[in-house]
Amino acid sequence: MSSEYSEIGLDVADGVATITLHRPDRLNAFTATMARELVAAFDATDADEDVRVVLMTGSGRGFCAGADLGRGGATFDATDETRAAERGDFGSIGGVPRDGGGIVSLRIAASRKPVIVAYNGPAVGVGATMTLPADIRIAAESARFGFVFARRGLVPEAASSWFLPRVVGISQAMEWVATGRVFGAEEALAGGLVSRVVPDAELLPAARAIATEIAENTSAVSVALSRQMLWSMLGAATPWEAHRVDSNAIFRLGRGPDAAEGVTSFLEKRPPRFPGKVAENLDVVPDWPARPDGMS
């Protein structure tokens, strides 16, 4: 794992960047340091044109057991001196300190590369909510999930009140949030939180197979822009908004080298070699999620 980080690992191979939450002795419990390192890792994967897909997983027995509760009852008190000091660079929104889980989830949402999450064990609290902006989520049979906030006197964070109902529907979201219970991988599959459940030993091979299929067969530009389009249209008022964005993207990309290569390689019955660079095409569709005024 990369020595640049202390609580995560970042490895890049064959177009796939693997981000591993790495506090196995604490079931990868979430900290301010982990939040910063996850943001830095996604900054790095966005900047690297050789990275086609980001894969997130956890080390040891769990994916992420939620927030580290080591400070006891003051864990979530933003006026606590220790908490305030360790999160002093997180900034504020609406006149209050920004939620660390939200900082991570919104950074994942803004990723220029598709994000796959492989839940290798429990994903509870922020361990579940921060991954909702991922594009593909798969779970090991041993994985368990919980939106346990109401059992801790809190509310869902990490912008999950926006993401969760859009991922699983409002009724399923409210059942899980209102009860705060922990549930298994099969219920997560039935509820739409994950797209597949596989035996534990097959989890990473299955996730990497999806990542490899993307990396070897698709245009990086097409996937990046499609990701922005699909997520942003979840909040559109009318399909005419999608038609406007689609038309502009087809017009712009249709004249470009990737479209020519995609058609030519298909006709010549050979693997494509797409030359386009994501960073050179970001203006084709609107940025998503759009930052509110005054946010940096």
Steps between C-alpha positions, in 0.01 A plus 500: 500500500608856436708650782334839445206395716466371855135383515432397142695331225511604134629264233476546124536213252361433152285811501335422836569702814423302815429706811507285814377629836781392731432506872435128535547499877199740522294341221612797287303745715474844341716790626583853392832372368325236292268767359794715390682204351196383305456847351870508410477154342208602279688816405788275394285258300326784321834653401642172367380437143626140527239429769177385339310364801518544878434197721436551873520224760613443857784311663446226753158381616299810421439770245435784747335474841391865491642793692773430751322531836818515704408833664177365640205734547690797355572319173255707294513827701645760265568732797728241660851648487667182377248445223509867397881496485527186290238624252594866490580488128164348401336841461136586556169500318189687606691643794590163658797263459483276196422134560809291426301221341342751266839634399595147392170405336486821297859443388409149388195644323725737305740225390586508131550125504232239573509369856442137603463407867569146617363453852717234660327514839290733719418842353320695769420869545736710295647174372177461303399860434827628358489232231152582368642721221693200366378370166514126564481332840551128557512312828658190644255256654633591845443875455252676726356848477340746736373857488514509879479875562164506679641247747781747578279809530611634162372533145651360179802696377728496195221658292324163523156658540546591132679185382331215686139554380628537145696177524241279673172697501344699781310215667800270527720792608263596780467144624875464537549849645202497737583159648876550498539124489792312354413271209673249279625497145196324356268768637732765358471327162121473518476866598723622218790619714737258324475350153638158584610280790786255455686252720764675709791346308355623169439861604816671376532286187138588411556870564823502302334318212247782471776759524706323234205477264458877525871575469561276198192568290374854550595860438616673819338821376169330427485331840595814691242716325232229515556479876447874541192493278323210668554626853414861420177405326368339819408851608379631164147636487428370150654264240544806279797590721655165416422549132682833502809355669493182287478696177795720589713203608419298187577804284834562672618140533371397158767718340776365723763228476337256743179475299700442182711233671195332655333455162818414312613237751155341492499480121856366496413247772789598727529634856460879518787735581325814619731805497275751679599658833240563770658828611464642148126431480358605836315796351280277282242451777432710813700428813327283757431541785498878457650679799291763675622858492783568740619138520857423396 
